[in-house]
Amino acid sequence: NNIGGIYDSLGQYPKALEYYQQALAIRKKIGDRAGVGTTLNNIGAIYYRLGQYSKALEFFQQALAIIKQIGDRASVGTMLNNIGGIYDSLGQYPKAL
């Protein structure tokens, strides 16, 4: 995730996605559910920056489901905020609220 974050910060989104996908595969393999949730969120954020809102929403919703299952209430708030941001960007204000 750290290397992906660096590329994200540099605006090199395809490279960031590549590293996040690698991190996601490893975290799934070792059973790191919290890490999977975080990485799904990071991937969603990249798609959001690319303006691919439906793809971003897909990853944010996957992250939300995992974070809810593990009981990380603070991260649930972050995921809901991210999903609200997608709906805001789409002009779907009642859903964003």
N, CA, C and O atoms as a Tinker XYZ file with bonds, in Angstrom:
   388  protein
     1  N      0.798000   -1.192000    0.000000    73     2
     2  CA     0.000000    0.000000    0.000000    64     1     3
     3  C      0.844000    1.261000    0.000000    63     2     4     5
     4  O      0.448000    2.253000   -0.611000    81     3
     5  N      1.990000    1.259000    0.660000    73     3     6
     6  CA     2.813000    2.462000    0.716000    64     5     7
     7  C      3.316000    2.876000   -0.656000    63     6     8     9
     8  O      3.289000    4.062000   -0.988000    81     7
     9  N      3.775000    1.923000   -1.461000    73     7    10
    10  CA     4.243000    2.264000   -2.802000    64     9    11
    11  C      3.076000    2.753000   -3.647000    63    10    12    13
    12  O      3.211000    3.722000   -4.394000    81    11
    13  N      1.924000    2.083000   -3.532000    73    11    14
    14  CA     0.741000    2.538000   -4.247000    64    13    15
    15  C      0.368000    3.952000   -3.855000    63    14    16    17
    16  O     -0.023000    4.756000   -4.701000    81    15
    17  N      0.491000    4.259000   -2.558000    73    15    18
    18  CA     0.186000    5.601000   -2.076000    64    17    19
    19  C      1.122000    6.652000   -2.635000    63    18    20    21
    20  O      0.713000    7.782000   -2.901000    81    19
    21  N      2.370000    6.282000   -2.811000    73    19    22
    22  CA     3.339000    7.219000   -3.395000    64    21    23
    23  C      2.947000    7.543000   -4.832000    63    22    24    25
    24  O      2.911000    8.707000   -5.230000    81    23
    25  N      2.655000    6.499000   -5.604000    73    23    26
    26  CA     2.252000    6.742000   -6.993000    64    25    27
    27  C      0.941000    7.528000   -7.053000    63    26    28    29
    28  O      0.755000    8.366000   -7.935000    81    27
    29  N      0.032000    7.253000   -6.107000    73    27    30
    30  CA    -1.217000    8.001000   -6.032000    64    29    31
    31  C     -0.915000    9.479000   -5.806000    63    30    32    33
    32  O     -1.467000   10.340000   -6.491000    81    31
    33  N     -0.044000    9.770000   -4.853000    73    31    34
    34  CA     0.320000   11.156000   -4.546000    64    33    35
    35  C      0.955000   11.864000   -5.737000    63    34    36    37
    36  O      0.811000   13.075000   -5.906000    81    35
    37  N      1.648000   11.101000   -6.548000    73    35    38
    38  CA     2.300000   11.666000   -7.730000    64    37    39
    39  C      1.354000   11.775000   -8.928000    63    38    40    41
    40  O      1.732000   12.270000   -9.990000    81    39
    41  N      0.119000   11.305000   -8.738000    73    39    42
    42  CA    -0.847000   11.343000   -9.834000    64    41    43
    43  C     -0.628000   10.265000  -10.873000    63    42    44    45
    44  O     -1.192000   10.336000  -11.965000    81    43
    45  N      0.181000    9.267000  -10.554000    73    43    46
    46  CA     0.443000    8.158000  -11.477000    64    45    47
    47  C     -0.519000    7.019000  -11.134000    63    46    48    49
    48  O     -0.131000    6.000000  -10.562000    81    47
    49  N     -1.775000    7.224000  -11.497000    73    47    50
    50  CA    -2.851000    6.344000  -11.057000    64    49    51
    51  C     -2.771000    4.915000  -11.590000    63    50    52    53
    52  O     -3.040000    3.981000  -10.835000    81    51
    53  N     -2.413000    4.704000  -12.862000    73    51    54
    54  CA    -2.287000    3.307000  -13.307000    64    53    55
    55  C     -1.242000    2.524000  -12.499000    63    54    56    57
    56  O     -1.453000    1.356000  -12.172000    81    55
    57  N     -0.128000    3.169000  -12.184000    73    55    58
    58  CA     0.923000    2.522000  -11.401000    64    57    59
    59  C      0.425000    2.271000   -9.971000    63    58    60    61
    60  O      0.686000    1.214000   -9.395000    81    59
    61  N     -0.285000    3.236000   -9.411000    73    59    62
    62  CA    -0.849000    3.064000   -8.068000    64    61    63
    63  C     -1.809000    1.886000   -8.045000    63    62    64    65
    64  O     -1.776000    1.075000   -7.120000    81    63
    65  N     -2.670000    1.786000   -9.065000    73    63    66
    66  CA    -3.614000    0.669000   -9.137000    64    65    67
    67  C     -2.889000   -0.666000   -9.191000    63    66    68    69
    68  O     -3.308000   -1.638000   -8.563000    81    67
    69  N     -1.814000   -0.703000   -9.936000    73    67    70
    70  CA    -1.021000   -1.935000  -10.065000    64    69    71
    71  C     -0.531000   -2.400000   -8.685000    63    70    72    73
    72  O     -0.655000   -3.576000   -8.342000    81    71
    73  N      0.014000   -1.486000   -7.913000    73    71    74
    74  CA     0.531000   -1.847000   -6.589000    64    73    75
    75  C     -0.595000   -2.162000   -5.609000    63    74    76    77
    76  O     -0.470000   -3.077000   -4.795000    81    75
    77  N     -1.684000   -1.416000   -5.682000    73    75    78
    78  CA    -2.816000   -1.711000   -4.799000    64    77    79
    79  C     -3.402000   -3.093000   -5.110000    63    78    80    81
    80  O     -3.786000   -3.824000   -4.197000    81    79
    81  N     -3.469000   -3.447000   -6.391000    73    79    82
    82  CA    -3.991000   -4.771000   -6.759000    64    81    83
    83  C     -3.079000   -5.875000   -6.211000    63    82    84    85
    84  O     -3.562000   -6.905000   -5.740000    81    83
    85  N     -1.769000   -5.657000   -6.275000    73    83    86
    86  CA    -0.830000   -6.630000   -5.712000    64    85    87
    87  C     -1.017000   -6.746000   -4.207000    63    86    88    89
    88  O     -1.033000   -7.851000   -3.664000    81    87
    89  N     -1.156000   -5.615000   -3.534000    73    87    90
    90  CA    -1.372000   -5.613000   -2.087000    64    89    91
    91  C     -2.677000   -6.320000   -1.742000    63    90    92    93
    92  O     -2.738000   -7.068000   -0.766000    81    91
    93  N     -3.712000   -6.090000   -2.531000    73    91    94
    94  CA    -5.009000   -6.712000   -2.292000    64    93    95
    95  C     -4.902000   -8.232000   -2.369000    63    94    96    97
    96  O     -5.439000   -8.940000   -1.517000    81    95
    97  N     -4.218000   -8.724000   -3.377000    73    95    98
    98  CA    -4.055000  -10.171000   -3.536000    64    97    99
    99  C     -3.320000  -10.778000   -2.336000    63    98   100   101
   100  O     -3.701000  -11.837000   -1.836000    81    99
   101  N     -2.281000  -10.108000   -1.890000    73    99   102
   102  CA    -1.503000  -10.617000   -0.753000    64   101   103
   103  C     -2.338000  -10.577000    0.517000    63   102   104   105
   104  O     -2.352000  -11.544000    1.279000    81   103
   105  N     -3.022000   -9.491000    0.750000    73   103   106
   106  CA    -3.829000   -9.368000    1.967000    64   105   107
   107  C     -4.958000  -10.381000    2.000000    63   106   108   109
   108  O     -5.290000  -10.910000    3.061000    81   107
   109  N     -5.556000  -10.658000    0.836000    73   107   110
   110  CA    -6.583000  -11.700000    0.780000    64   109   111
   111  C     -5.974000  -13.054000    1.105000    63   110   112   113
   112  O     -6.553000  -13.841000    1.855000    81   111
   113  N     -4.816000  -13.319000    0.544000    73   111   114
   114  CA    -4.162000  -14.615000    0.722000    64   113   115
   115  C     -3.818000  -14.876000    2.189000    63   114   116   117
   116  O     -3.960000  -16.001000    2.668000    81   115
   117  N     -3.367000  -13.840000    2.904000    73   115   118
   118  CA    -2.968000  -14.048000    4.289000    64   117   119
   119  C     -4.132000  -13.836000    5.272000    63   118   120   121
   120  O     -3.962000  -13.999000    6.481000    81   119
   121  N     -5.294000  -13.480000    4.758000    73   119   122
   122  CA    -6.465000  -13.326000    5.611000    64   121   123
   123  C     -6.525000  -12.032000    6.397000    63   122   124   125
   124  O     -7.161000  -11.975000    7.450000    81   123
   125  N     -5.877000  -11.002000    5.904000    73   123   126
   126  CA    -5.863000   -9.690000    6.567000    64   125   127
   127  C     -7.095000   -8.913000    6.125000    63   126   128   129
   128  O     -7.038000   -8.116000    5.189000    81   127
   129  N     -8.218000   -9.156000    6.815000    73   127   130
   130  CA    -9.488000   -8.553000    6.387000    64   129   131
   131  C     -9.481000   -7.026000    6.509000    63   130   132   133
   132  O    -10.000000   -6.333000    5.634000    81   131
   133  N     -8.907000   -6.510000    7.571000    73   131   134
   134  CA    -8.828000   -5.059000    7.719000    64   133   135
   135  C     -7.989000   -4.460000    6.593000    63   134   136   137
   136  O     -8.340000   -3.421000    6.035000    81   135
   137  N     -6.889000   -5.114000    6.267000    73   135   138
   138  CA    -6.034000   -4.657000    5.179000    64   137   139
   139  C     -6.733000   -4.733000    3.836000    63   138   140   141
   140  O     -6.543000   -3.868000    2.981000    81   139
   141  N     -7.545000   -5.770000    3.648000    73   139   142
   142  CA    -8.326000   -5.890000    2.413000    64   141   143
   143  C     -9.280000   -4.703000    2.305000    63   142   144   145
   144  O     -9.398000   -4.089000    1.245000    81   143
   145  N     -9.961000   -4.383000    3.411000    73   143   146
   146  CA   -10.882000   -3.245000    3.407000    64   145   147
   147  C    -10.177000   -1.945000    3.069000    63   146   148   149
   148  O    -10.672000   -1.152000    2.268000    81   147
   149  N     -9.025000   -1.729000    3.680000    73   147   150
   150  CA    -8.248000   -0.518000    3.422000    64   149   151
   151  C     -7.813000   -0.441000    1.965000    63   150   152   153
   152  O     -7.909000    0.613000    1.335000    81   151
   153  N     -7.337000   -1.553000    1.439000    73   151   154
   154  CA    -6.851000   -1.566000    0.055000    64   153   155
   155  C     -7.995000   -1.383000   -0.935000    63   154   156   157
   156  O     -7.833000   -0.698000   -1.945000    81   155
   157  N     -9.152000   -1.988000   -0.659000    73   155   158
   158  CA   -10.318000   -1.763000   -1.516000    64   157   159
   159  C    -10.693000   -0.287000   -1.522000    63   158   160   161
   160  O    -11.038000    0.271000   -2.564000    81   159
   161  N    -10.624000    0.339000   -0.358000    73   159   162
   162  CA   -10.897000    1.771000   -0.270000    64   161   163
   163  C     -9.894000    2.567000   -1.100000    63   162   164   165
   164  O    -10.276000    3.494000   -1.814000    81   163
   165  N     -8.620000    2.211000   -1.011000    73   163   166
   166  CA    -7.585000    2.909000   -1.777000    64   165   167
   167  C     -7.812000    2.776000   -3.282000    63   166   168   169
   168  O     -7.643000    3.736000   -4.033000    81   167
   169  N     -8.193000    1.584000   -3.708000    73   167   170
   170  CA    -8.482000    1.368000   -5.134000    64   169   171
   171  C     -9.682000    2.218000   -5.549000    63   170   172   173
   172  O     -9.675000    2.844000   -6.610000    81   171
   173  N    -10.709000    2.232000   -4.702000    73   171   174
   174  CA   -11.877000    3.066000   -4.988000    64   173   175
   175  C    -11.500000    4.530000   -5.125000    63   174   176   177
   176  O    -12.025000    5.236000   -5.987000    81   175
   177  N    -10.587000    4.985000   -4.271000    73   175   178
   178  CA   -10.157000    6.388000   -4.325000    64   177   179
   179  C     -9.456000    6.709000   -5.640000    63   178   180   181
   180  O     -9.616000    7.803000   -6.183000    81   179
   181  N     -8.689000    5.768000   -6.145000    73   179   182
   182  CA    -8.021000    5.985000   -7.444000    64   181   183
   183  C     -9.068000    6.122000   -8.544000    63   182   184   185
   184  O     -9.003000    7.039000   -9.363000    81   183
   185  N    -10.030000    5.208000   -8.557000    73   183   186
   186  CA   -11.073000    5.293000   -9.585000    64   185   187
   187  C    -11.868000    6.590000   -9.453000    63   186   188   189
   188  O    -12.292000    7.169000  -10.453000    81   187
   189  N    -12.068000    7.044000   -8.215000    73   187   190
   190  CA   -12.756000    8.322000   -8.003000    64   189   191
   191  C    -11.962000    9.457000   -8.645000    63   190   192   193
   192  O    -12.529000   10.300000   -9.340000    81   191
   193  N    -10.648000    9.475000   -8.410000    73   191   194
   194  CA    -9.808000   10.529000   -8.984000    64   193   195
   195  C     -9.791000   10.475000  -10.516000    63   194   196   197
   196  O     -9.616000   11.492000  -11.187000    81   195
   197  N     -9.974000    9.276000  -11.042000    73   195   198
   198  CA   -10.017000    9.112000  -12.493000    64   197   199
   199  C    -11.399000    9.446000  -13.073000    63   198   200   201
   200  O    -11.591000    9.424000  -14.289000    81   199
   201  N    -12.346000    9.750000  -12.201000    73   199   202
   202  CA   -13.700000   10.071000  -12.652000    64   201   203
   203  C    -14.521000    8.855000  -13.018000    63   202   204   205
   204  O    -15.579000    8.980000  -13.634000    81   203
   205  N    -14.043000    7.678000  -12.643000    73   203   206
   206  CA   -14.765000    6.433000  -12.922000    64   205   207
   207  C    -15.608000    6.089000  -11.688000    63   206   208   209
   208  O    -15.273000    5.199000  -10.906000    81   207
   209  N    -16.712000    6.829000  -11.546000    73   207   210
   210  CA   -17.485000    6.784000  -10.313000    64   209   211
   211  C    -18.150000    5.443000  -10.045000    63   210   212   213
   212  O    -18.204000    5.001000   -8.897000    81   211
   213  N    -18.657000    4.791000  -11.080000    73   211   214
   214  CA   -19.308000    3.499000  -10.833000    64   213   215
   215  C    -18.294000    2.471000  -10.337000    63   214   216   217
   216  O    -18.606000    1.659000   -9.465000    81   215
   217  N    -17.092000    2.504000  -10.887000    73   215   218
   218  CA   -16.025000    1.596000  -10.448000    64   217   219
   219  C    -15.605000    1.941000   -9.015000    63   218   220   221
   220  O    -15.402000    1.047000   -8.194000    81   219
   221  N    -15.476000    3.227000   -8.721000    73   219   222
   222  CA   -15.122000    3.658000   -7.370000    64   221   223
   223  C    -16.177000    3.205000   -6.375000    63   222   224   225
   224  O    -15.849000    2.704000   -5.299000    81   223
   225  N    -17.433000    3.380000   -6.729000    73   223   226
   226  CA   -18.534000    2.985000   -5.852000    64   225   227
   227  C    -18.494000    1.492000   -5.561000    63   226   228   229
   228  O    -18.737000    1.067000   -4.431000    81   227
   229  N    -18.191000    0.709000   -6.567000    73   227   230
   230  CA   -18.081000   -0.748000   -6.413000    64   229   231
   231  C    -17.031000   -1.097000   -5.347000    63   230   232   233
   232  O    -17.287000   -1.920000   -4.469000    81   231
   233  N    -15.873000   -0.481000   -5.427000    73   231   234
   234  CA   -14.804000   -0.782000   -4.469000    64   233   235
   235  C    -15.116000   -0.227000   -3.075000    63   234   236   237
   236  O    -14.824000   -0.881000   -2.074000    81   235
   237  N    -15.704000    0.969000   -3.001000    73   235   238
   238  CA   -16.069000    1.529000   -1.706000    64   237   239
   239  C    -17.110000    0.652000   -1.014000    63   238   240   241
   240  O    -17.042000    0.446000    0.198000    81   239
   241  N    -18.070000    0.135000   -1.779000    73   239   242
   242  CA   -19.109000   -0.708000   -1.180000    64   241   243
   243  C    -18.532000   -2.040000   -0.701000    63   242   244   245
   244  O    -18.936000   -2.551000    0.344000    81   243
   245  N    -17.589000   -2.606000   -1.460000    73   243   246
   246  CA   -16.917000   -3.826000   -0.998000    64   245   247
   247  C    -16.158000   -3.560000    0.296000    63   246   248   249
   248  O    -16.207000   -4.360000    1.231000    81   247
   249  N    -15.460000   -2.436000    0.344000    73   247   250
   250  CA   -14.710000   -2.069000    1.544000    64   249   251
   251  C    -15.658000   -1.885000    2.722000    63   250   252   253
   252  O    -15.366000   -2.343000    3.826000    81   251
   253  N    -16.788000   -1.222000    2.501000    73   251   254
   254  CA   -17.762000   -0.989000    3.558000    64   253   255
   255  C    -18.261000   -2.308000    4.142000    63   254   256   257
   256  O    -18.359000   -2.451000    5.361000    81   255
   257  N    -18.573000   -3.263000    3.282000    73   255   258
   258  CA   -19.072000   -4.558000    3.758000    64   257   259
   259  C    -18.057000   -5.243000    4.668000    63   258   260   261
   260  O    -18.422000   -5.784000    5.713000    81   259
   261  N    -16.803000   -5.220000    4.279000    73   259   262
   262  CA   -15.760000   -5.865000    5.083000    64   261   263
   263  C    -15.558000   -5.124000    6.401000    63   262   264   265
   264  O    -15.465000   -5.749000    7.457000    81   263
   265  N    -15.492000   -3.814000    6.343000    73   263   266
   266  CA   -15.261000   -3.019000    7.541000    64   265   267
   267  C    -16.404000   -3.210000    8.532000    63   266   268   269
   268  O    -16.172000   -3.270000    9.740000    81   267
   269  N    -17.629000   -3.304000    8.035000    73   267   270
   270  CA   -18.774000   -3.570000    8.920000    64   269   271
   271  C    -18.627000   -4.933000    9.589000    63   270   272   273
   272  O    -18.871000   -5.075000   10.788000    81   271
   273  N    -18.229000   -5.932000    8.807000    73   271   274
   274  CA   -18.091000   -7.291000    9.342000    64   273   275
   275  C    -17.056000   -7.372000   10.459000    63   274   276   277
   276  O    -17.242000   -8.116000   11.422000    81   275
   277  N    -15.979000   -6.621000   10.340000    73   275   278
   278  CA   -14.936000   -6.705000   11.368000    64   277   279
   279  C    -15.189000   -5.735000   12.520000    63   278   280   281
   280  O    -14.459000   -5.743000   13.512000    81   279
   281  N    -16.218000   -4.901000   12.391000    73   279   282
   282  CA   -16.630000   -4.034000   13.482000    64   281   283
   283  C    -15.796000   -2.776000   13.667000    63   282   284   285
   284  O    -15.722000   -2.244000   14.775000    81   283
   285  N    -15.169000   -2.292000   12.603000    73   283   286
   286  CA   -14.360000   -1.076000   12.682000    64   285   287
   287  C    -15.265000    0.127000   12.413000    63   286   288   289
   288  O    -15.397000    0.583000   11.277000    81   287
   289  N    -15.876000    0.623000   13.467000    73   287   290
   290  CA   -16.885000    1.671000   13.316000    64   289   291
   291  C    -16.311000    2.975000   12.768000    63   290   292   293
   292  O    -16.979000    3.659000   11.993000    81   291
   293  N    -15.100000    3.327000   13.150000    73   291   294
   294  CA   -14.495000    4.567000   12.636000    64   293   295
   295  C    -14.322000    4.488000   11.125000    63   294   296   297
   296  O    -14.592000    5.452000   10.409000    81   295
   297  N    -13.873000    3.340000   10.652000    73   295   298
   298  CA   -13.681000    3.181000    9.205000    64   297   299
   299  C    -14.999000    3.110000    8.459000    63   298   300   301
   300  O    -15.071000    3.489000    7.290000    81   299
   301  N    -16.057000    2.621000    9.129000    73   299   302
   302  CA   -17.385000    2.632000    8.505000    64   301   303
   303  C    -17.757000    4.071000    8.160000    63   302   304   305
   304  O    -18.288000    4.338000    7.083000    81   303
   305  N    -17.476000    4.996000    9.080000    73   303   306
   306  CA   -17.755000    6.406000    8.807000    64   305   307
   307  C    -16.999000    6.917000    7.598000    63   306   308   309
   308  O    -17.550000    7.653000    6.780000    81   307
   309  N    -15.734000    6.530000    7.482000    73   307   310
   310  CA   -14.923000    6.939000    6.333000    64   309   311
   311  C    -15.507000    6.389000    5.038000    63   310   312   313
   312  O    -15.611000    7.109000    4.045000    81   311
   313  N    -15.889000    5.108000    5.050000    73   311   314
   314  CA   -16.436000    4.493000    3.839000    64   313   315
   315  C    -17.748000    5.166000    3.440000    63   314   316   317
   316  O    -17.975000    5.440000    2.261000    81   315
   317  N    -18.606000    5.431000    4.420000    73   315   318
   318  CA   -19.876000    6.096000    4.117000    64   317   319
   319  C    -19.630000    7.494000    3.556000    63   318   320   321
   320  O    -20.338000    7.934000    2.650000    81   319
   321  N    -18.639000    8.184000    4.087000    73   319   322
   322  CA   -18.271000    9.498000    3.573000    64   321   323
   323  C    -17.809000    9.399000    2.115000    63   322   324   325
   324  O    -18.185000   10.225000    1.282000    81   323
   325  N    -17.000000    8.397000    1.816000    73   323   326
   326  CA   -16.512000    8.208000    0.445000    64   325   327
   327  C    -17.659000    7.908000   -0.510000    63   326   328   329
   328  O    -17.706000    8.437000   -1.621000    81   327
   329  N    -18.582000    7.058000   -0.075000    73   327   330
   330  CA   -19.738000    6.720000   -0.911000    64   329   331
   331  C    -20.604000    7.960000   -1.116000    63   330   332   333
   332  O    -21.103000    8.201000   -2.216000    81   331
   333  N    -20.778000    8.740000   -0.058000    73   331   334
   334  CA   -21.524000    9.994000   -0.195000    64   333   335
   335  C    -20.878000   10.929000   -1.191000    63   334   336   337
   336  O    -21.568000   11.614000   -1.946000    81   335
   337  N    -19.549000   10.962000   -1.197000    73   335   338
   338  CA   -18.826000   11.804000   -2.154000    64   337   339
   339  C    -19.085000   11.397000   -3.595000    63   338   340   341
   340  O    -19.180000   12.245000   -4.483000    81   339
   341  N    -19.199000   10.093000   -3.822000    73   339   342
   342  CA   -19.511000    9.603000   -5.177000    64   341   343
   343  C    -20.877000   10.121000   -5.611000    63   342   344   345
   344  O    -21.028000   10.688000   -6.693000    81   343
   345  N    -21.868000    9.915000   -4.748000    73   343   346
   346  CA   -23.221000   10.362000   -5.102000    64   345   347
   347  C    -23.287000   11.876000   -5.275000    63   346   348   349
   348  O    -24.035000   12.373000   -6.118000    81   347
   349  N    -22.516000   12.604000   -4.491000    73   347   350
   350  CA   -22.441000   14.056000   -4.646000    64   349   351
   351  C    -21.882000   14.413000   -6.020000    63   350   352   353
   352  O    -22.408000   15.287000   -6.708000    81   351
   353  N    -20.803000   13.721000   -6.412000    73   351   354
   354  CA   -20.186000   13.965000   -7.723000    64   353   355
   355  C    -21.131000   13.627000   -8.866000    63   354   356   357
   356  O    -21.047000   14.214000   -9.945000    81   355
   357  N    -22.025000   12.684000   -8.627000    73   355   358
   358  CA   -22.999000   12.288000   -9.647000    64   357   359
   359  C    -24.240000   13.172000   -9.622000    63   358   360   361
   360  O    -25.146000   13.003000  -10.438000    81   359
   361  N    -24.279000   14.118000   -8.680000    73   359   362
   362  CA   -25.453000   14.987000   -8.570000    64   361   363
   363  C    -26.647000   14.307000   -7.934000    63   362   364   365
   364  O    -27.767000   14.809000   -8.025000    81   363
   365  N    -26.426000   13.179000   -7.293000    73   363   366
   366  CA   -27.506000   12.446000   -6.626000    64   365   367
   367  C    -27.497000   12.828000   -5.138000    63   366   368   369
   368  O    -27.112000   12.047000   -4.268000    81   367
   369  N    -27.935000   14.053000   -4.895000    73   367   370
   370  CA   -27.781000   14.656000   -3.575000    64   369   371
   371  C    -28.556000   13.957000   -2.469000    63   370   372   373
   372  O    -28.031000   13.834000   -1.362000    81   371
   373  N    -29.795000   13.485000   -2.713000    73   371   374
   374  CA   -30.478000   12.774000   -1.625000    64   373   375
   375  C    -29.722000   11.507000   -1.188000    63   374   376   377
   376  O    -29.664000   11.197000    0.002000    81   375
   377  N    -29.150000   10.788000   -2.145000    73   375   378
   378  CA   -28.346000    9.612000   -1.800000    64   377   379
   379  C    -27.068000   10.012000   -1.086000    63   378   380   381
   380  O    -26.628000    9.334000   -0.158000    81   379
   381  N    -26.479000   11.105000   -1.516000    73   379   382
   382  CA   -25.250000   11.578000   -0.877000    64   381   383
   383  C    -25.497000   11.886000    0.588000    63   382   384   385
   384  O    -24.670000   11.570000    1.443000    81   383
   385  N    -26.634000   12.501000    0.875000    73   383   386
   386  CA   -26.973000   12.823000    2.269000    64   385   387
   387  C    -27.122000   11.563000    3.083000    63   386   388
   388  O    -27.406000   11.632000    4.279000    81   387
